[in-house]
Each structure stands twice: as structure tokens, then as C-alpha cells.
Amino acid sequence: MKITFPVLLVAMLVTTALSAQDDKSKRPSPPATTTATIDGKTITIDYSQPSVKGRKVWGGLVPYGEVWRTGANEATTIDVSADVEIEGQKLAKGKYALFTIPGEKEWVIIINKGISWGAYSYKAADDVLRVTVTPKASAAFHEKFTIETSPEGIVSLLWENLQVSFKVI
């Protein structure tokens, strides 16, 4: 079989395009990771960072009262190396999905055993724990959704002008 130059060129372009799709850092909402060690226990959160891009985020892009994947793309995951407590509720060592239900006056933090793409296949029956926390204005504007973890065990979700934090010990 004789392969011509145009056929070879098309094959190379298709291969390059497919490879570029695998590079998650090139996504509009790139991946990010935050890790902290709290009393010898490691917490790692993997998520994607959507941007504000001039949009109304809370109560707009992210509706109040609905389960949110807490980021973009794949579900945000939280991996704990040992048993911990989140806001006083026990969580066994393992890897879980982190979902939230944003509200104007309170947020529900959800740890769920179903890790999948986004929140499309979220099932409340797979919730391992739920806690309610109070949002507050952030100290600075955050264009990209950011999750920070501190050595004191504070996990903060920061986006636009809002901060939502919960304690892990």
C-alpha cells in the first residue's frame, strides 16, 4: 500500500489534535491541586479552576440550592490519608468526591463516595457526610476558583468575592 504525503499529513494533524486534548492544562478551566498535612494526616484536593470572566457567579453561573461539582470538569476529589473529622463529623481514610450546595446564607459541604464526571451522576444515597457552613466575603477578588488548605486544617473555597471554609482535623 502506498501512503501519499497528504494522507500522512492528515494523520499527523489528527494525532497532534488528539494529544492536545489530553493536556488538561490547556483547558479553559485548568486542573489544580492543594495539599496539607494536619497532625500527620495528608489531605489532597484535586479540582479544576473555572474563571469569573465577567460573569455573575453566585446565584447565576452557579445556582443557589443546587448540587455543584465544586469546580469544573471532573468531580473535585478529596483524598485523606487517615481517618479525619470534618466540622466534627468522622470521615474514614479514602478518596471521595467533594460537592457543595451553595446558598446565600449557608452552604452544604458534601463528601460523596461517587467519583465521576461533574455532578451529573451525583446520588445523595452515596453521601458519606454533609455539614453546613457559613460563607463570607473574601479578603480579595479571585478570578479563578481556588481551594486552599492550611496546616491548621482549614479548607477554603475562594471564588469571585466569596470564601467558604470548613475545618478538617
LINGICOR-V180384 format. One record per backbone hydrogen bond with DSSP energy under -0.5 kcal/mol. NH is the residue of the N-H (numbers start at 1). CO is the residue of the C=O. If there is no record, write none. Layout:
# LINGICOR-V180384
<<NH/CO> <NH/CO>>
This chain:
# LINGICOR-V180384
<<3/1> <4/2> <8/4> <9/5> <10/6> <11/7> <12/8> <13/9> <14/10> <15/11> <16/12> <17/13> <18/14> <19/15> <20/16> <21/17> <22/18> <22/19> <23/19> <23/20> <24/22> <26/23> <27/24> <30/28> <32/47> <34/45> <36/43> <38/36> <38/41> <39/37> <41/38> <43/36> <44/79> <45/34> <46/77> <47/32> <49/30> <50/48> <52/143> <55/52> <57/55> <59/62> <60/57> <60/62> <61/56> <62/57> <63/61> <65/102> <66/63> <68/100> <75/116> <76/69> <77/46> <78/96> <79/44> <80/94> <81/42> <84/91> <86/89> <87/85> <87/167> <89/86> <91/84> <94/80> <96/78> <97/112> <98/76> <99/97> <99/110> <100/68> <101/108> <102/66> <107/133> <108/101> <109/107> <109/131> <110/99> <110/108> <111/129> <112/97> <112/110> <113/126> <115/113> <116/114> <118/73> <120/117> <121/117> <122/119> <126/123> <127/124> <128/111> <129/111> <131/109> <133/107> <135/133> <136/163> <138/161> <142/160> <143/141> <145/50> <146/158> <148/156> <150/154> <153/150> <155/153> <155/166> <156/148> <156/154> <157/164> <158/146> <158/156> <159/162> <160/142> <162/159> <163/136> <164/157> <166/155> <168/153> <169/85>>
